[in-house]
Structures are given as C-alpha cells and as structure tokens.
C-alpha cells in the first residue's frame, strides 16, 4: 500500500510539475542554502507527500535542491526520493547521473585513496563503452572484473562490490547484501546508483562531488522521463540528434573560425575533464615516464580549480602549478616564469586559463602571451623542452576567434572550451563544447575517446537546444555588451568611487565584448577588517535592492549569457566555493542580458547610491 501511495504521489507531481523544474539551469541563490541543499528540499517535499499536496503553486515554493543542474535539481531529487522509498533506503543513498560510467569512477576514486580493493560484477556482457584497460592505465584505478548469471550469485568480497545492471526497469531492485553499490544503467537516460548499507554511506558525499565536478546529475528532462517510467507512463524519445549535432558543429566552426571537429559534452566541466584526461593519455603515450604539470590560476572559477587539483591528487605523475593571473599579477609574466621552471624539469606542461578572467574580467596582452607560450625553452640538460598545450576557457567571450587560422593563438597548440549554460544556449541547458586549432587538432581524438568513455557527451535535448540557440549567439553577445557598457558608464558617473572591472573600449574594439562586470563598492572603516565587512554589507544591500525592486528581471543567481534579465552574485560565496579563502573575491559580479529594462536598473542603482 505504501509503495502505491508513493507512486500515486509521484504521478500527481508529474502532472503539476513547475516549469522552472524542467527549464531552469542555474541555481537561484535567494532560495538556495548550500549546506542544506537536498536535505532542505526533501524535508519539505516529504511534508507535502504526507499531506498529499502536489499543487504546482506549492511545489514552486520549495527551495532549490543542490545547484541547478550539475550536482542535482528538484526532478533528480524526486526521482532519487521515489526509488529510495521503494527500496527502503534513505534518499541520500540514491544518486542519479547523466553518465553511465562516472558512478563507477566515483567509487574507484574513493577506494584509491582508501587503498581498498573493488570488484565490478556484471551479467551478460560488459557495457560497450566500458574500457577496463583505459581505466587502469590512464585513470590509475585498480579493480577486478567478474561475470555472473544473476545478482543472487554475487559472493562476499573483502572490499567494495559494484554490480552493473543493464535491465530497463526503473524502481525496486532485489539488493543482495553482498552488493555495496547497485548501478542501473539506461542507454538514453544515464544511470542510477544505489548505495547499500550504512557501512557505505561514507561514500555518498564523494560520489556526489564527482557528479558535481566531473559530470552532471541526470538532466531535468531525462529525470522527468525516468519518473514517468517509474509510474508506468510512456515517455517520449528524441530523434534527429545527428542532424542537430551537424548543425551545432557547423555553428561552432563558423563562430570560432576553425575547421576542426567540435566535441559536445554534458557541461563545461565534463568537457574540461575529457580534455584533461585525454591530454594525460596523450602524455603517457608520447612522453612516458615524464611528470605532467597542470598549470592553473588559484582563483579562477572554483570548478576548474577544484577539478584540476582532484585529477592531480589521484595520479602520481600529475602535479599542479599555480598561475597567478589577477590583481597585481600579470598573466604573461606568470606564464613565462612557470613555463621556464617546467621546462627545466623536463615536464609536460598543460596550462588552463580563462580569458577574460573571472571575476576581474581582465584580458592579458595577447601578443605577449602568445610570445611567452610559443618561446622555445631548454631543459636543465640543454635539450628542447616540450611545448605547452594551452587550454583556454573562453566562456565569457565565446565569439572571439582565438583559434582561427590567423587568430592570435594559431601558432600555439590550443584547445578552447565553453560552458554551454551561458551564451551558447542562453541559459537553457548546460552542454559545453570544445574545438582545437590546426596545431592541436590531432589531440581531439584522445579527448573524444575520454568524453565517450566517461559517457559525458551532450544529451539529445541539449544538442537540440544548442542547434536552436547557437545561430543567434553572436548577435545576443553584441546586444548584451551594448547594455552592459551603458550600465557600466552610468555606474561610473553615478558612483565614481566604485572600482569597476570591465574591458576597456580598446579591448572591445578588438572583439572582447563580455556582458559581465565586477563591482568593488567604496568602503570605510578604521581597519582592514572593518572596511572588508562594510563592503560586503554594501554588496548585499545592492543585490537585495535590485532583486526586490525588479523581481521579474534581476535575480540573485549564478548565471551569465541568459536571454533576458540581469543576474547578481558574489563569486566568493558561489562560483569560488572550493577556492582557498585567501584567493576568493568578495566583490559583486553583474551579468547583463540583451533584453532588460535598463532604465529601471539605473533608477534602482541611483536610489542605492542616495542611501549610502
């Protein structure tokens, strides 16, 4: 009876699902408490279940679950809750992924650090995408593979047992107590991992962190399809992915001025993960025995920073080198110094950097950067050092043709990637993409190998959305920049004491037209602590005024490149979540769209100035 009550309630939720649950890709900080995230959402959802209340208006009032949508969202949380109920498990013990591979990697990563053995058990044949040799050789994971007739045959094992189920049913499973992790995989949806028993609950947060940093949760659309299957309702299959993919790749090539194949991933970070693992694979093959140095700014976007350090932590031959780029540091000088040192050590250099930087929106002298990257260097023994691969995150300016035949970086091996949740999709999906210039084109096959192996490719719906949105991207960028420049000029005139980080007119003439700027508000106080506290208070006051007085357009949200409105955030408390405290920026970051009531935003800002 209880099981039927759960299914009936889920059916009601499906009927009344709020639009935001299916369409919003970025978390709203005004209804998001990171420390409570899924817990807070499910506690209130459980109350609604007890009351049999599935009204759309009530569901809309629930706080954000996890962070849209990479780590999880309302629909993935409802799916996990439903499966937990049917299997007498806690909701935390159910973790859905858009990928069918990454849950296995998450368990193997945890066991690598715990020095614990793992056996992977399957019936029939292994999934075709599962490459055991790559998993051992490139990712450094150890495990045993074992085939059985059925789950009841799984024996006791001194370590962790992962059972891969390839049955189509979603819902209740017969959990053998000898199985620690039951992984159900679905070709068109992703996978659902059941963590079995209290002894394995210490894995949950680390599995979720893999989902946050190297993959994504099952997408809202696919979670919705899975929920429909759970209650026995038909769900639609999307076709035409090949036509849409061809359209997207043609758009990307046109926008970037490249002829290389473009790769499409489920999000920017899953794209970056494929790039990193593909390049590590390349280095192991071409430069066996040499140390790989990943050079990364310590205060860049938190996901980039965290992921790079996580990769290095799990591989003995990979190390992190800090690249100071913001504030008093010059990216060109830092790059030259770091590459000189890496060359002396005869190591393999991979550099990750954002241009413009986030949140300071700084662009280095590109000709000097090109010279620093392309300079031939010598090892300590006088041999020619390995030239770097430049991994460029150009999410803030995806329209700049860095990699074109006559582009500023055409002479350096360069891979460029972009988070699709920003301008490419207008905030409608998270899918990311990457391209290479002619000098780095041969690296794409290795990157694609790891994108496919990790099962982190863009979903059919994501590709469809990119096909719709990419053709208008450059025009949206131009329109949003125009609004941003006007807003920045107004703030400079109205509050000249504020420090604004934005591109100069000269840089804009060169094609750098971002629509995001950071705002360092004027402060006062007798000590550095007092001045910092006053400034942080002002940041919050400004954001609160904007979102309360312009609620239909201004949002307290981690976003950029949306189709309409204006988004405000404090990077130190959102995108820099895992960055070291000393490297965080407690300044306001403002993202302006091509479609907003700019005059009303100016008016509210003027009111704010008059109050301080």
ROGUFI-873677 format. One record per residue (C-alpha): residue in three letters; y, x, z. Coordinates in pm, whole numbers, plus 50000, padded with zeros to 5 digits. Example, Ala and Ser with C-alpha at 12.3 -4.5 7.8 and 13.67 -1.06 7.14 Angstrom:
residues 2
ala495505123050780;ser498945136750714;
END
This chain:
residues 612
unk500005000050000;unk502425028150094;unk501775045549762;unk502615013649571;unk505835009749773;unk506865044949666;unk506095037749300;unk507895004249311;unk510995020349461;unk510995048349202;unk510745021748932;unk513865005049076;unk515685038649084;unk514785044248717;unk516285010148631;unk519515017348821;unk519955054848771;unk523655065648782;unk524975081048459;unk526005113048641;unk522405119248743;unk521455122248377;unk524615137548235;unk526455159448487;unk525545196348462;unk527865211948720;unk527925206449094;unk530885188649246;unk531965208449549;unk533545177949709;unk530095162449763;unk528155194849790;unk527175213050107;unk525105243150002;unk523495247550345;unk522255211550344;unk521885206149966;unk518485189849905;unk517955181250273;unk521095160150297;unk520365142349968;unk516775133850060;unk517565123050416;unk519935096650283;unk517595088349994;unk514785082550247;unk517045058050433;unk517695039050109;unk513935038150044;unk513325023250390;unk515984997050316;unk514564991349964;unk518104997449837;unk518255011849484;unk521634998249377;unk523465020349129;unk526615019949342;unk524675032149649;unk522795059249460;unk526105072149318;unk527395078449671;unk524595102749758;unk525695139149798;unk524815164949535;unk521235177249557;unk521045215249515;unk523515227049249;unk523715209548913;unk521375216648750;unk519895251248765;unk518415250449115;unk517865213049116;unk519595179449097;unk519115143149204;unk516395134348950;unk514325165849008;unk514655159149382;unk513505122749343;unk510555134649131;unk509575160249394;unk510025134549672;unk507765109549492;unk504975134649430;unk505235146549791;unk504835110749916;unk501755105249701;unk500135137549824;unk501155135750193;unk503265167150160;unk506855174950252;unk509345171649962;unk510245208450007;unk506635217149917;unk507055203249564;unk509125224349323;unk509675214548961;unk510535239348685;unk511615235648324;unk509375266248269;unk505595266448293;unk505435304048364;unk508155310948620;unk506405294048920;unk503565319148881;unk506045347948861;unk507745334849175;unk504515336449378;unk503645370649234;unk507115383949322;unk506805372949682;unk503325388249707;unk504515421049553;unk506915426049844;unk504345413550097;unk501685436849948;unk499395406849918;unk496765400149651;unk496855370049419;unk494185352649216;unk495135329648929;unk492465303448861;unk492225280648562;unk489825256848389;unk489045257848017;unk491285284947870;unk494495301047990;unk497705285947851;unk498545302447517;unk501915315547644;unk500335333447944;unk500325371047873;unk498475388348155;unk498975423448014;unk502785419547995;unk502825405148346;unk501145436448481;unk502705463048260;unk506345451748238;unk506835429848547;unk504685451848771;unk502665423048920;unk499035426049029;unk496555397249023;unk493025386748936;unk492175360448674;unk489255336748727;unk487925307348527;unk486195277848700;unk484755244548587;unk486955223848821;unk489275226749122;unk486465219249369;unk484825252449270;unk487755273849387;unk486335297549653;unk488015311749962;unk490115342449891;unk491815368550106;unk495265364349953;unk497055337249754;unk495295313949511;unk497285298249227;unk495455270549042;unk496775261448694;unk496085225348598;unk496685215348237;unk495935178148279;unk498615154148158;unk498745131248463;unk501765132948692;unk501255122349052;unk498435125949300;unk496095155949294;unk492925164349489;unk494045195149679;unk491235218949764;unk492215236550092;unk491305269749922;unk494195264449674;unk497535277449803;unk499625267749501;unk498655239849261;unk500605243148935;unk500565213348697;unk501895222948354;unk503215198848089;unk503925211247733;unk507105190547679;unk508475188448034;unk507815220648227;unk505755223148544;unk505425210448900;unk504295233849178;unk502655220449495;unk502805244349791;unk499705236450000;unk499645241350377;unk502015253650647;unk500865289650601;unk502505289950255;unk505805273450346;unk507455307650383;unk507225309950002;unk509355279149936;unk512875293649957;unk511925324049749;unk510275302449481;unk513435281349473;unk515515313049439;unk513535323449130;unk514245288848992;unk517945293849064;unk518295329148927;unk515735334148653;unk515035298948530;unk516075262748592;unk514645231648753;unk513045205848526;unk516095191848344;unk517535157548432;unk516255142248106;unk512775156848150;unk512655147848520;unk513565112248415;unk510685112448163;unk508325125948431;unk509395098348672;unk508695072548404;unk505215087148352;unk504685087048729;unk505185049148743;unk503315042648417;unk506295036248192;unk506495050647837;unk508925079347784;unk510445089647453;unk509615122247278;unk512405140547098;unk511775152046744;unk513815172046496;unk514055203046715;unk513555226346418;unk516405210646218;unk518665211046524;unk517725247046601;unk518535257846245;unk521925240546275;unk522655257046611;unk521705291846488;unk523895287546178;unk526835277146401;unk526305306746634;unk526145331246344;unk529345316546199;unk531165317546535;unk530035352946626;unk530275367746274;unk526695380546298;unk523645377546075;unk521055383646346;unk518645357546470;unk520095338346767;unk517925330847070;unk518335298547266;unk517495297547637;unk517425270447904;unk520555285248071;unk522755316248069;unk520775333048347;unk517375326548187;unk518865342247872;unk520035372148074;unk516585375248236;unk514915376547894;unk517455402947782;unk516805424648088;unk513025422048078;unk512985426947700;unk515075458647731;unk512925471548016;unk509865465447796;unk511605484847517;unk512425513847752;unk508845515847880;unk507645518447523;unk510325541847379;unk511185562547689;unk508045563347905;unk508495578848248;unk512305577248244;unk514335558748504;unk516145527348382;unk519685523148517;unk521205488248513;unk524965492348539;unk526655460948674;unk530045452148830;unk529545444549202;unk531935414749198;unk531005398248869;unk529525363348860;unk527105360549153;unk524095350148944;unk524405380248714;unk524845403649006;unk522015389149212;unk519545387348925;unk520135423648820;unk519525435549176;unk516425413649210;unk514925428648894;unk515655464049017;unk514185456449361;unk510845446249212;unk510385475848973;unk510045511849090;unk511555527248776;unk514655504748766;unk517825511848965;unk521265495748998;unk524505514648945;unk527775497849046;unk530525494948783;unk533905487548947;unk536005468048695;unk538585445748868;unk541795450249064;unk542685487149097;unk539605497648900;unk539665503348525;unk536555492748332;unk536955520648076;unk537255548648335;unk534395534148539;unk532185531348230;unk532875567448128;unk532145580948477;unk528955560748520;unk527585569648175;unk528315606548233;unk526255605348552;unk523385585348396;unk523305609748104;unk522975639748337;unk519985622748497;unk518435616548153;unk518035579648240;unk518095548448019;unk521495530648055;unk521915492948023;unk525415480048102;unk526175443748188;unk529835433148187;unk531965402248141;unk534935402247904;unk537245387548018;unk536225394248379;unk535665365948628;unk537695355648820;unk540525380148743;unk540465372648367;unk541055409048272;unk540345424547932;unk539965462347912;unk541465483947639;unk538705476647389;unk539235506947168;unk538995529947470;unk535955510547594;unk534305514747254;unk535035552047266;unk533615555147617;unk530445536447519;unk529915554947191;unk530595590347315;unk527605613347268;unk526565627647603;unk524245655447718;unk521605656047987;unk521655682548263;unk519305702948040;unk521615701047739;unk519625675447538;unk521235645047373;unk521295616647624;unk520015581547548;unk522845559747419;unk523615528147621;unk522925492047533;unk525975471047617;unk525025436247742;unk528155415247707;unk528665382347886;unk531385366147676;unk531135331247825;unk534895329647882;unk535675338547518;unk532665329447302;unk534895327446992;unk535735364946987;unk533725382946718;unk532895414446915;unk529625419246723;unk530745412646365;unk530315440046105;unk533945450046153;unk534045439646522;unk535305462946792;unk531755468946925;unk529985472146589;unk529275509246645;unk527535504546984;unk524165488047046;unk525405454847183;unk523755422347289;unk526105393147357;unk525175361947550;unk526945329947651;unk526275302747908;unk525955270247713;unk527085248748005;unk530635259747926;unk532285256947583;unk529155255947361;unk528025222347499;unk531295210747654;unk529525208847989;unk526765185847861;unk523805209747903;unk523075244148045;unk521395260447743;unk522525296147672;unk522215318347367;unk522325354847264;unk522945374546948;unk522925411546859;unk525005433146629;unk523355452546349;unk522745483146568;unk520875462646830;unk519165437346605;unk515795454446645;unk515905446747020;unk515865409046968;unk512115407046906;unk511415421747251;unk513935398147411;unk512405368347231;unk508945378947346;unk510055376147710;unk512015344147654;unk508855327947515;unk506575343747777;unk508785331148060;unk508865297147886;unk512635297047932;unk513585285347584;unk516105257047544;unk514605222147555;unk514685198747255;unk517505178047407;unk519525209147492;unk519235221047132;unk520265186447008;unk523385187247230;unk524335222047109;unk523895210346748;unk526395182446819;unk528935203247013;unk528995238346864;unk530715229546533;unk533865218346721;unk533805246346979;unk536465269246831;unk538945240646792;unk538315229747153;unk538895265447269;unk542215266847081;unk543375233247222;unk542335241947578;unk544095275647559;unk547305258547448;unk547195235847755;unk546345264947982;unk549215286647856;unk551645257947910;unk550345251748263;unk550465289048350;unk554055291848222;unk555035261548428;unk553485276348746;unk555215309748686;unk558555292048655;unk557955268448949;unk556385293249189;unk557335328449071;unk555985344649391;unk552415334649298;unk550265360549125;unk548535346248820;unk545665363748646;unk545635353248282;unk545555370147944;unk548835382947803;unk550395368547489;unk549415401047314;unk545745396647406;unk545875360347296;unk547185372146957;unk544065394046936;unk541885363046982;unk541375362747360;unk542215326747435;unk540365316647753;unk541315284447928;unk540735296648280;unk543155314848510;unk543125325848871;unk545905318649113;unk546775341349404;unk549175319949608;unk552035335549808;unk551255341250172;unk552825350750503;unk551785364050843;unk552105394751061;unk548615408751000;unk546285411150701;unk544005385750870;unk546855360950920;unk548015364950559;unk544475360150426;unk543915329050643;unk547265314150534;unk546465320050166;unk543005304450197;unk544555273950363;unk547075270650080;unk544275273049821;unk542525243749982;unk545725223550019;unk546485227249648;unk542955217649542;unk542915187749777;unk546235175149637;unk545055178549278;unk541725160749321;unk543095133249544;unk546135125349328;unk544445129648987;unk540855118849069;unk539965109148713;unk540775143848578;unk541005170148850;unk537685179149011;unk536685204049279;unk533935217649065;unk532275249348936;unk532905244848569;unk534585257648255;unk534905245947896;unk534495208947972;unk535545182947716;unk538195167847943;unk539935172048279;unk540765201848499;unk538395219948735;unk539255239049051;unk537145262749258;unk537265292449494;unk534845317849339;unk534155334149677;unk532645301549802;unk530905290849481;unk530095313749187;unk530185345249402;unk527835330349661;unk525475360249675;unk528095387149616;unk528755410949906;unk531555397650127;unk533785428050067;unk533645421849690;unk534485384649700;unk537705369349568;unk539285342249782;unk541615330249509;unk541775297049327;unk540235295648979;unk541525268748748;unk539755257148430;unk541745236148187;unk540255214647910;unk541595204447568;unk542005168647692;unk544015161848009;unk547295147148134;unk549135179948164;unk552445164148267;unk550785147448565;unk549205180648669;unk552635197048652;unk554125169348865;unk551485172949138;unk551885210749137;unk555645206649177;unk555015183449475;unk552765210249623;unk555455237049585;unk558045214849753;unk555695211050053;unk555345248450112;
END
